[in-house]
Amino acid sequence: MKLPVSPNRELGQHFLVDENILGVIGRLAELDGEDVVLEVGPGLGVLTAYLADRVARVHAVELDRALEPHLAERLVGRTNVDLHYGDALRIDLAALAPPPTKFVANLPYNVATPLIVESLDGLPTIGRWTVMVQREVADRLFAAPRTKSYGAVSVLVQLASERTGFHPVSRTVFRPQPNVDSALVAFRRTGLPESYPQLRRLVEAAFAHRRKTLPNSVELSGLASRPQAVEALAAIGREPDVRAEALGPNEFLALEQALR
């Protein structure tokens, strides 16, 4: 298939071109006629058009202005799409009106993780996510403790949501084909702990130095002294030589409370 525009390699563009995957996305997203959907990285508008025909409104955020004429052509007649041009990590997404209730997107690989993490507390109106991401990222989101994929993003996502669907995606649905595998991950909000900002700082500090013990990592990050961290770990029944990847999400919640 010949693309109408040359993909921007610096932006890591891999356009969704196979419309057969759209039904899977729609099913996992549980689309409803009243939904307001946030899409980041609409590319050539294949998913955008599909969403617009099924929901109340779509906020599509695109960084590459060179795609503007192609998106306009693809979306002609669909008045329920608002195109926002700019960096999704810099745009005030919380100010979008009406506020998005679902996040459905083929996310650019280089911003997928920070966008997901920022949306957990930055976009409180979003109740469901259905995102196409690099398989490695997909595995991280709901990884179990003591596994290679488990990290800060695993803890934060699992403290705020639960997975509702997973679907491996063939490289052939993209042009150009990426050199990595992808997957669709769907999850729904279960609620944020009240202390989420402090909890996020603790989790990120704990994983900042993965090879060090958790007390040393926390001390290096300036969040608490090593003795304070050791005392807090003892309060939740953990030894002082434990590493961050051994603690489950709820243990981090208990640790944050013990550190107060």
C-alpha positions as CSV (number, residue, x, y, z in Angstrom):
1,M,0.0,0.0,0.0
2,K,1.4,3.4,-1.0
3,L,1.0,6.0,1.7
4,P,-0.1,9.6,0.8
5,V,2.7,11.0,3.0
6,S,6.2,9.9,3.9
7,P,6.4,8.8,7.6
8,N,8.5,11.0,9.8
9,R,11.2,8.7,11.2
10,E,12.1,11.2,13.9
11,L,8.6,11.1,15.3
12,G,8.6,7.3,15.0
13,Q,5.5,7.2,12.8
14,H,3.9,3.9,12.0
15,F,0.5,4.5,10.5
16,L,-2.4,2.2,11.2
17,V,-3.6,1.1,7.7
18,D,-5.4,-2.2,8.2
19,E,-9.0,-1.5,9.1
20,N,-9.6,-5.1,10.2
21,I,-8.1,-4.3,13.6
22,L,-10.7,-1.6,14.1
23,G,-13.4,-4.0,15.2
24,V,-11.1,-5.4,17.9
25,I,-10.4,-1.9,19.2
26,G,-14.1,-1.0,19.2
27,R,-14.9,-4.2,21.2
28,L,-12.2,-3.7,23.7
29,A,-13.1,-0.1,24.2
30,E,-16.8,-0.9,24.7
31,L,-17.7,2.2,22.6
32,D,-20.9,3.9,23.3
33,G,-22.8,6.7,21.5
34,E,-22.3,9.0,24.4
35,D,-18.5,8.6,24.7
36,V,-16.1,11.4,24.4
37,V,-12.8,9.9,23.2
38,L,-9.3,11.2,23.4
39,E,-7.0,9.9,20.6
40,V,-3.4,10.7,20.5
41,G,-1.5,10.2,17.2
42,P,-4.4,9.9,14.7
43,G,-1.9,9.7,11.8
44,L,-3.9,9.3,8.6
45,G,-7.2,9.2,10.5
46,V,-8.2,5.5,10.0
47,L,-9.0,5.0,13.7
48,T,-10.3,8.6,14.0
49,A,-13.0,8.1,11.4
50,Y,-14.0,4.8,12.9
51,L,-14.4,6.4,16.3
52,A,-16.2,9.4,15.0
53,D,-18.9,7.2,13.4
54,R,-19.6,5.6,16.8
55,V,-19.2,8.1,19.6
56,A,-20.4,11.6,20.5
57,R,-17.1,13.4,20.1
58,V,-13.4,12.7,19.3
59,H,-10.5,14.9,20.5
60,A,-7.6,13.9,18.2
61,V,-4.2,15.3,19.1
62,E,-1.6,15.2,16.4
63,L,2.0,16.6,16.5
64,D,2.8,16.5,12.8
65,R,1.1,19.4,11.0
66,A,2.1,17.8,7.7
67,L,-0.7,15.4,8.2
68,E,-3.4,18.1,8.4
69,P,-4.6,18.0,4.8
70,H,-4.8,14.2,4.9
71,L,-6.7,14.1,8.1
72,A,-9.1,16.8,6.8
73,E,-9.8,14.8,3.7
74,R,-10.3,11.5,5.7
75,L,-12.6,13.2,8.2
76,V,-14.7,15.3,5.8
77,G,-18.3,15.6,7.0
78,R,-17.5,14.3,10.5
79,T,-18.3,17.4,12.5
80,N,-17.8,15.7,15.9
81,V,-14.0,15.5,15.6
82,D,-11.9,18.2,17.2
83,L,-8.3,18.2,15.8
84,H,-5.7,19.6,18.2
85,Y,-2.2,20.1,16.8
86,G,0.7,20.0,19.2
87,D,2.6,17.8,21.6
88,A,0.2,15.8,23.7
89,L,2.6,15.9,26.6
90,R,2.5,19.7,26.6
91,I,-1.1,20.4,25.6
92,D,-3.5,21.0,28.5
93,L,-5.6,17.9,27.9
94,A,-7.5,18.4,31.1
95,A,-9.0,21.6,29.5
96,L,-10.5,19.7,26.6
97,A,-14.3,20.3,26.4
98,P,-16.3,18.3,26.6
99,P,-13.9,16.3,28.8
100,P,-12.8,12.9,27.4
101,T,-14.3,9.8,29.0
102,K,-12.2,7.2,27.1
103,F,-8.7,7.1,25.8
104,V,-8.5,5.1,22.6
105,A,-5.3,5.4,20.5
106,N,-2.5,3.9,18.5
107,L,0.1,5.6,20.6
108,P,3.4,6.8,19.2
109,Y,6.0,4.5,20.8
110,N,8.2,7.3,22.1
111,V,5.4,8.9,24.3
112,A,3.2,6.0,25.1
113,T,4.4,5.3,28.7
114,P,4.5,9.0,29.9
115,L,1.1,9.7,28.3
116,I,-0.5,6.7,30.1
117,V,1.0,7.6,33.4
118,E,0.1,11.3,33.2
119,S,-3.5,10.4,32.3
120,L,-4.0,8.4,35.4
121,D,-4.3,11.4,37.6
122,G,-4.1,14.2,35.1
123,L,-7.3,13.2,33.2
124,P,-9.7,12.0,36.0
125,T,-12.7,11.9,33.7
126,I,-11.2,9.0,31.7
127,G,-12.7,5.8,32.9
128,R,-11.4,3.4,30.2
129,W,-8.2,3.1,28.2
130,T,-7.7,1.0,25.0
131,V,-4.2,1.7,23.7
132,M,-2.1,0.1,21.0
133,V,1.5,0.1,22.2
134,Q,4.8,-1.6,21.7
135,R,4.5,-5.2,23.1
136,E,7.3,-4.5,25.6
137,V,5.2,-1.5,27.0
138,A,2.0,-3.6,27.0
139,D,3.8,-6.3,29.1
140,R,5.0,-3.7,31.6
141,L,1.6,-2.2,32.4
142,F,0.3,-5.3,34.2
143,A,3.5,-7.1,35.0
144,A,3.8,-9.1,38.2
145,P,6.4,-8.3,40.9
146,R,9.8,-10.0,40.5
147,T,9.5,-10.2,36.7
148,K,11.7,-8.4,34.2
149,S,8.9,-6.2,32.9
150,Y,7.8,-5.0,36.4
151,G,8.6,-1.4,37.2
152,A,7.2,1.9,38.3
153,V,4.6,2.1,35.5
154,S,3.4,-1.3,36.5
155,V,2.8,-0.2,40.0
156,L,1.1,3.1,39.1
157,V,-1.2,1.6,36.5
158,Q,-2.2,-1.3,38.7
159,L,-3.0,1.0,41.7
160,A,-5.4,3.0,39.5
161,S,-6.9,0.4,37.2
162,E,-7.6,-3.2,36.2
163,R,-7.0,-4.9,32.9
164,T,-10.0,-5.8,30.9
165,G,-8.5,-7.0,27.6
166,F,-5.3,-7.8,25.7
167,H,-4.8,-8.5,22.0
168,P,-1.5,-9.1,20.2
169,V,-1.3,-7.0,17.0
170,S,0.5,-8.1,13.8
171,R,3.2,-5.8,12.4
172,T,1.3,-5.9,9.1
173,V,-1.4,-3.5,10.3
174,F,1.1,-0.7,10.1
175,R,2.9,1.1,7.3
176,P,5.8,1.2,7.5
177,Q,6.0,-2.0,9.4
178,P,7.7,-1.5,12.8
179,N,10.7,-3.7,13.9
180,V,8.9,-4.6,17.1
181,D,5.7,-6.3,18.0
182,S,2.6,-4.4,19.3
183,A,-0.4,-5.2,21.4
184,L,-3.7,-3.7,22.4
185,V,-4.3,-3.3,26.1
186,A,-7.6,-2.3,27.6
187,F,-8.1,-1.3,31.2
188,R,-10.6,0.5,33.4
189,R,-10.2,2.9,36.2
190,T,-10.8,1.5,39.7
191,G,-9.9,4.7,41.6
192,L,-6.8,6.5,42.7
193,P,-5.4,6.4,46.3
194,E,-5.9,9.8,48.0
195,S,-2.1,10.1,48.5
196,Y,-1.4,9.4,44.8
197,P,1.0,12.3,44.2
198,Q,3.2,11.3,47.1
199,L,2.8,7.6,46.2
200,R,4.0,8.3,42.7
201,R,7.1,10.1,43.9
202,L,7.9,7.1,46.2
203,V,7.4,4.5,43.4
204,E,9.5,6.4,40.9
205,A,12.2,6.9,43.6
206,A,12.2,3.2,44.5
207,F,12.7,2.1,40.9
208,A,15.2,4.9,40.0
209,H,18.1,2.6,41.0
210,R,16.9,-0.9,40.4
211,R,20.1,-2.7,41.4
212,K,20.2,-1.0,44.8
213,T,18.1,-2.0,47.8
214,L,15.0,0.0,48.2
215,P,16.2,2.0,51.3
216,N,19.3,3.1,49.4
217,S,17.3,4.0,46.3
218,V,14.9,6.1,48.2
219,E,17.7,7.9,50.0
220,L,19.5,8.6,46.8
221,S,16.3,10.2,45.4
222,G,16.1,12.4,48.5
223,L,12.7,11.3,49.5
224,A,13.6,9.8,52.8
225,S,16.7,8.8,54.8
226,R,17.8,5.2,54.7
227,P,16.9,4.7,58.4
228,Q,13.4,6.1,57.8
229,A,13.0,3.7,54.8
230,V,14.3,0.7,56.8
231,E,11.8,1.5,59.6
232,A,8.9,1.9,57.2
233,L,9.8,-1.4,55.5
234,A,9.9,-3.2,58.9
235,A,6.4,-1.8,59.6
236,I,5.0,-3.6,56.5
237,G,6.9,-6.8,57.2
238,R,9.8,-6.4,54.7
239,E,13.5,-6.8,55.3
240,P,15.9,-3.8,54.8
241,D,17.7,-5.5,51.8
242,V,14.5,-5.8,49.7
243,R,14.5,-4.3,46.2
244,A,11.7,-2.4,44.6
245,E,10.7,-5.1,42.2
246,A,9.8,-7.4,45.1
247,L,7.0,-5.2,46.4
248,G,3.5,-5.5,45.0
249,P,1.4,-2.3,44.3
250,N,-0.5,-2.5,47.6
251,E,2.7,-2.9,49.5
252,F,3.9,0.4,48.0
253,L,0.7,2.0,49.2
254,A,1.3,0.6,52.7
255,L,5.0,1.8,52.5
256,E,4.0,5.3,51.6
257,Q,1.6,5.4,54.6
258,A,4.4,4.1,56.9
259,L,6.8,6.8,55.7
260,R,4.5,9.6,56.8
